[in-house]
Amino acid sequence: MKRLAQVFQVLPEKVEEYRALHRDVPEPVLDRLRRSHIANYSIRLLGDRLFACFEYHGDDLAADLAAMAENPATQAWWRLTAQPPRGRSPYLLTATAGRTRESADA
């Protein structure tokens, strides 16, 4: 199992809308996450920074992320919520440019 993290900067005036979107993530998006061996995905907000963390339980992260990127439900979700370069989100100002970082276990 790997723990991975991403950091985003959300537009301050869009924080509440962004939170509302994530209260009701579409089931096909959640299903694709599960089929991509991603679990315990959480997003925390500190000021205008979003910290996303998740566990990866698969053997080929690149292939699983590619399968997510090809999924129509995920593509639609990313058009609403994702960081550039995947899409021009109405919510996010900056991000880790789509890079996912493996976190060190403490």
N, C-alpha and C positions, 0 to 999 in steps of 0.2 A: 504494500500500500504506500502511495505517495500522497503527501499533503501539498497542495498547490495554492497560490494566492495571486490576486490581481488588485491593483489600486486604480481608482477612477476619481475624477473630480466632477462632481455634478453641478449643474447650474443652480445657484442658490434659489432662484425663483421657481425652480422645477422640482425641488426636493419632495414636496408632498405628492405631486402627481406621480413621480417615479416610485415612491413608496406604495401608492395605491395600485399601480400596475402590478407590483410584485406580491400583493395580497392575493391575487387570483391568477397565478401562472397557468396557462392552458395545459391541460392534461397531456396532449401530444408532445409538448416540450418537455414535461417532466418524464414522460415515458422514454424519450430519446436520451435524456440524461442517464436514466437507469441503464438503458441498453448500451450506453457508452461507458459503463462501469464507473460512473460518477455518483458519489454519495455525500451526504452531510454538507450540501452546498449551503453556505450562509453568506449574507451580506450585512455588514455593519456600517453605520454612518457615524462619522465624527466630523462635525462641522460640515464642510462641503466635500469631504472625502469619503468615498465608499471603499470598503475593504471586503473583497470577495475571497472566500476560502472554500476549498472542497477537497475531498479525498478521491483519489483515483485508484481503483482496484483491478485494473486491467493489465494487459501485457504490452499494448501498443498504443500509447497516448496519441501519437500523430494520426494513426488510422481512425481511432475513435473520435478525435476532434474533427477529422475530415468527414466522417459519417454525419456528425452533427451539422457541419456546414452545408452538407448536401440535402438535409432534411427540410422540406417545405415549411413545416410548422416552426422549426427553429429559425429559418430565414425570416419568416414573418415577425417572429418575436424580436429578433435582432434588429429589424428595421425600426421597431419601436424603442428598443432599449440599448442597443449595442454601441460600443465605442467605434470611432473611426479606426481602421479603414473599412470595416465591414459595412458601415452605414453611417449616415449623418443623423445621429440621434438628436432629437429635440431636447434631451435631458442632460447629456454629458458634455462637459467642456473639454476635458483632457482625459487621457487614459495611458495605460502602459503600452499603447499602440498594438494591442492585441496579443502582446507577449504574456505568457503564463510563467510564473516563477515557482520553482520548487522550494518549499520552505524547509528550514532546518528544524529537526526535532530538538526540543529543549530538554 
